[in-house]
Every structure is written in structure tokens, then in C-alpha cells.
Amino acid sequence: MQILKDLPPGTIWPHLLEAIEVNVLSDLRSYAQSKQNDVERGADTPDLAALLVDKYCEGLAVALRIAGIDSSVRQEGDRLCRVIDAKFDEHRQARWAARPCSLNY
């Protein structure tokens, strides 16, 4: 059920939905920047930081989708992951191929 999409037109102001998306995108960018900072100070590897941003982004995108808000959050998350980890697509494929996928310390 797409709760907000099911409401009659005019029930929710379009600028309210846009404001929600803007705030979610801002939060995602802030989180990605904190993970980039972790990479720069040596606390995380680029692939781990990008994975965490990817998973965080997916949660935000699902929440917006459940609420019925169309969003560009997924696309922005993918872009941010590629900024953090230049080999993000390659690393994503490797994670999907790994059975079981694990963290090594």
C-alpha cells in the first residue's frame, strides 16, 4: 500500500513531500560525508564505507517507497558510493558472488 499516493489529490501539499525528500537527501549526504571522513582518517576502507552508505541509503529509499514518496534517494546513494569507493560496482559484484559474504578484520 502506497499510503501517501493513495490519498486524494490535494490532501498533502506537494512542497511537503519535496521537503521530506530534501531532508532525507541531506541526511544521506551527511552520513556519506562522515563515512568519507572515516576513510580519510584511516578508520574505514573505501569499500566498507561505501557498503555502509549503500545499506543506509537502501533503508531510506525503502522507507520513502513505503510511505509512497517518489524519490531520487537511490540514485544519489549510488553516486555517493562511487565517490567514496571508485571501485564500488566491482566491489558490489564481488560481495554478491561471495558465499558467504563476511567481514575480515
Residue pairs with C-beta under 8 A, 6 or more apart in sequence:
2 65
2 67
2 68
3 66
3 67
3 68
4 12
4 17
4 67
4 68
4 69
5 68
6 68
17 69
20 64
20 69
21 64
21 69
21 71
21 72
21 73
24 60
24 64
24 71
24 73
25 71
25 72
25 73
25 76
27 60
28 53
28 56
28 57
28 60
28 73
28 76
28 77
28 80
29 76
29 80
31 53
31 56
32 53
32 77
32 80
32 81
32 83
32 84
35 44
35 49
35 50
35 52
35 53
35 84
36 49
36 83
36 84
38 44
38 49
39 45
39 46
39 49
39 84
44 52
46 84
46 85
46 86
46 87
47 85
47 87
47 88
47 91
48 103
49 84
49 85
50 81
50 82
50 84
50 85
50 88
50 91
51 91
51 95
53 77
53 80
53 81
53 84
54 77
54 78
54 81
54 88
54 92
56 77
57 73
57 74
57 76
57 77
57 78
57 80
57 81
58 74
58 77
60 73
60 77
61 71
61 73
61 74
61 77
64 70
64 71
64 73
65 71
78 88
81 88
82 88
82 89
85 91
95 101
